[in-house]
Amino acid sequence: MTRDRSEGYVRGNDMAGDAPGGVAESAAARLAERLLGIRANREVIPADPNQSFRWHEHDYPSPLARWNYHPEYEVHLIRKGTGKFIVGDHIGTFEAGHVSLIGSGLPHDWVSDLEPGQLLEKRDAVIQFDGKWVRQCSAVMPEMSEVRLLLDESARGIQFLGPTAAEAAAAIEALGASDGLERLHHLLRLFSVLAGSPREDRRYLADEWFRPQLDGQGAAVVDIVLEYVFNNHAGTVTMAGAAALVGMAEPTFSKYFKRATGQNFSDLVRKLRLAHAKRLLETTDKPISTICHRVGFANLSNFNRHFLREAGVTPRAYRRDRATGAAPPA
């Protein structure tokens, strides 16, 4: 994970070679900067009076790629690479072709698997738009009511799968290569694809009850803790370590983190470890016992129990089903 300190990110091996305590000091400095008024995680989408929505692309790492939230709706395409993503309280893995719709105010982040110094050029293509614009359009164009229903469902975040994802990705790319009325045409095509997608092509991400309470300070704390968890989830991750990074006592941190993210710290660590396990089951032939320890579980029985509860099947069945193309349990 490569981040630039000026934007809340740490580049290359800035942390890797630090003496003990360097990670905590660096994180504490970034937190102090944010609390003094730098609210990098509350993304401000620039308005353009000549455009009814924004299309842009960016590399990874990039100051734009971080744990953030904004009032605008977002359609997000990952063009290349693999990694982990978090939307609300949902943690999963992604690969090229990942398409998602993120609701207004829903925190999100995509973290690519990178080698030191690696850069993924134009990893992301992103469309952002104000929900008020859709509501105004639907007031004079009743056909747009389908889009309003889609936006209501996007409060949890929606990942699109199968043919829908492929067709949506094509529309996103065509949109970026056009302008004027042709650009608007491709946006309406994208809305039609997403709104008309079958249920089997949709995966709802955050839990229905998820209602994050993020202000500038909350976003800063969550960003620092996520960096710690993402970088260490296969090894030792403790609440004490996370609390120390943000200068809180454990009981205070526990309550704060639950209020900010909608889940317990231990739940987030477990979900991330299981998401990593799913990726290894899908992409390698490593023994399940090896995967269990590689993702940070102490024993196989504990790993199997948590995996079954989270995925609805055992690790062995999950690997078999993915190899045969069977759909995972809903």
N, C-alpha and C positions, 0 to 999 in steps of 0.2 A: 504494500500500500504506500503510494508515494504522495507526499503532501508538502505544500509550500507554507512555511510558517506565516508569511504575510497574509495568507487567506485561511489560516487554520489548517494548513497541510504541512507534512514533513517530507522533505525530498530525500530520495535514495536511501543512503545509510546514515543520515543525520542522527538517527536514534540508535542504530545498530551498534555503533562504536562508543556510545556514551558509557561513562562509568556508572556504577550502581547509583540509582537516584536520578540519573539524567533524564529518563523518560518522565518521571514525575515532575521534575523541575520544568522541562519543556512544556508539558501539558498544563502545569499551573500557570506558566507565563502566558500561554495562549488564552487560558480562561480569564486571567486578569485583564488582558487586552480587550477581550470581548465585553467583560463586565464594565469596562471603562467607556463603552460606547460603540465598539465594533461588533455589529450584529450580522455577521456574515451568513448565518444560517437562515435568516429571514430574507429569502431571495426577493429582490425587486425586479419585476419584469418590465423592461422599458416599453413605454407606449409609443406607437407610431400612428399619427393621425391619418396616414395614407394606407394603413393596413388594418384589417379587422381582426387579425390574429398574427401570431409570431411563429415563424419557422426558422430554426437554426440548427447548426451541427457543431460538435466540439470534440476535442481529443480527450484521451484519458491517460494520465492525470490532467485535471483542469480545475481552476478555481470554481467552475460551475458544477463540478461533480462532487457533491458532498451531501451530508444529511441535512435536508432543507425542506421547507414548506412555503407555500405561497397561495394567495387566494385564487389564482387562475387554475383552470383545468389543464391537464397535460397529457398528451399522447406521446409515448416514448418508444423509440426503436433502438435496439442494440444491434449494430451492424457486424461486430467482430468480437472475438474473444469469449472467455468464460469467466464466471465469478459468482459472487453471492450478492443478493439484494435484500433490502428490508423495506417494506411498505407498511406503515402503521406498526402493528405488532406481528406481522408476518415476515418470516425469514425463509428464503429459498435460494436456489441456484439458477443461473441463466446461461444461455449460450447465444450465438449469433442468430438473429431472427426473432428475438424476444420482443414482443409488442405488449404494451400495457397502457391503461387509461387510469390516471391518478386524479382523484377528486380534489375539490377545493380544500385547502388547508391540511391535506393528508401528508405527513412527513414521509420522505422516501430517499433512497440512496442505492446506487449500483457500484459495487467494488470489484474491479477486475483482478484476476490472477495475473500478476506481473512478475517478470524477472527484474532484478535491480537495474535501474536505468532504462527500462523498457517504456516505450510510448506507443499507444494505440491511436493512430491518426484517424480523426473523424469517426470515432467509435459510436457516437450517438447522433441521431436525428430526432429533433424534438419540436412538437407543436404545442403552443400555449395560447389559451384564449380565455376571455372573460365570460363567465356564465351569464352575465346580464345581456351580453350581445345575443346569445342563443335565445334567451327569453323574449327579447325584443323582436327577434326574427319570427319566433313562433307565434307572436301576437298577430302578425300580418300574414304569416305562411303556416297554416295549420299542419302541414306535413312535417314541420320541424318538431312537433310534439313528441315524435319518436326519439329525437335526440335529447329532449328534456328528461324523458324516462331513463335513458342511458346515463345521463349525468347524475341523476338521483342514485342510481345503483353504484356509480363510481366512488361514492363516499367511502367504500371499503377498499377501493382499488380493484381493477379487473385485469387479469392477464389473459390475452387471447391466444388460442392454440390452433393447430392444424391449418386447414385451408383459409380460415379467417385471418390468422396471423400473416400468412404469405400474401394474401390479397391486400391486407392493410399496409404491409411493408411496401408493396409496389405503389400504393396510392401516396404514401408518405414521401417516397423518393420522387415520384412524378410531381408532387406539390412543390418540392424544393427546386425543381428544374424549370418551373413555370412562373408566370406573373400575370397580373391583371385578372380578367374574368376566367382565364384558363386555370389560374391558381385557385380561385374560388370553386371552380368546377371540381377540382381534385379533392378539395376539402369536403365538399358535399358527398362526393363518392366515398371518401373515407368514413364520414358519418353514417352513410348508408350501409357500408360493410360492417361496421361495429354494431350499429343498432339492430341490424338484421341477422346478426350471428346466432347460430343455434346454441342451446345451452351447453352442449358437449364441447363447444369451442371456447367456453368461458370458465375461468377459474377465479373465484372471488378470494381476495387475499386477507385483509384484516378481518378480525372477528366483528360480528354485527354490533357488539357493545363497545367497540373501540372508539374512544373519544379522547384523543390526546389533549393535554393542557400545556402547550409549549409557548413560552414567551422567549425573549432573547436569551435569558440566562438558562432556561431549560434546554433550549436547542444547543447551547454551548456545552453544557454538562453531558447531554446525550452524545454529542459528537465525539467528545474525548473518551467516554466510556466505550462507545462502539469501536473506536480505533484500538483500544486496549483489548477488547474481546476478539475482534477480527484477527489481530496479530498473534494472539496467544491461545485461541480456543482449543487447539490440539494439545496444549500442554497444561500449565497451571494457571487457572483463572479463579480469582477469589473476590468475594465482595469487599474484603478488607483492602485488597489491592486497588479495586476500582474506586472505593470511597477515598483512599489516600490520594489518588490522582486529582480529585476535584476538591480536596480539602474538607471533607465532611466526615463526621462520625458515622459508623456503620448504620445505626438505627435511623438516623436522619437521611442518609443516602438511600436506604431501602425504601422509605416512604416517598422520598422525592422522585426516585426513578420510577416507581410504580405509578405515581400521579402523572409523570411526564410522558410515559410510553404506554401505559395501560397494561403492563405486565411486570412480573417480578424479575429481578436480575438473574436469578438462577434459571428461570424459564427461558430467557433470551439466550443464555449460554447453551442450554440443552438444545434449543431449536437450531442454533447455528451448528452445533456438533452433528445433529441428525441430518441437516441439510448437506453438510460436507460428506457424511456417510453415504447419502443417496447418490451424490455425484461419483464417489469412488465405486459404488456398486454398479453404476451404469457404465462407467468408462474404463474400469480395470477388472482383472480377474484375480485380484488379491484375495486371500482367504478372509472370511468374515471376521475371524478372530484378530487378524492383523488390522483390518479396518477399524474394528472396535477400539483398539488401543491407539491407533493413529489419530483418531478424532477426539481422543481425550477421555474415553470411558475406562474405568478401572477394571471392570470384569465383564465377561461376555453375557452372563445372565441379566445383568442390569441393562446392558446395551440392548439386548433382545426385547426386554420388557418395555423400555421407553420407545424403541422403534415401532413395535407393534401398536402401542397406544397412539403414537403420532401419525403413522402411515397407514394403519389399518391392516397391515400384513407383516409377516416376519421379514427380516433382511433377505433370507434365502428366497422367499416367494417374490419379494420386490425385484430382486435381480432376475429371476426367471420371467416374471411378467414383462419387464422392460425389454428383455432379450427377444421375447415373442411378439412385442408390440401391443400387449394388453394394456388397457387404460388402468391407471391407479385408482383406488377406491375414492369415491367422492368425499 
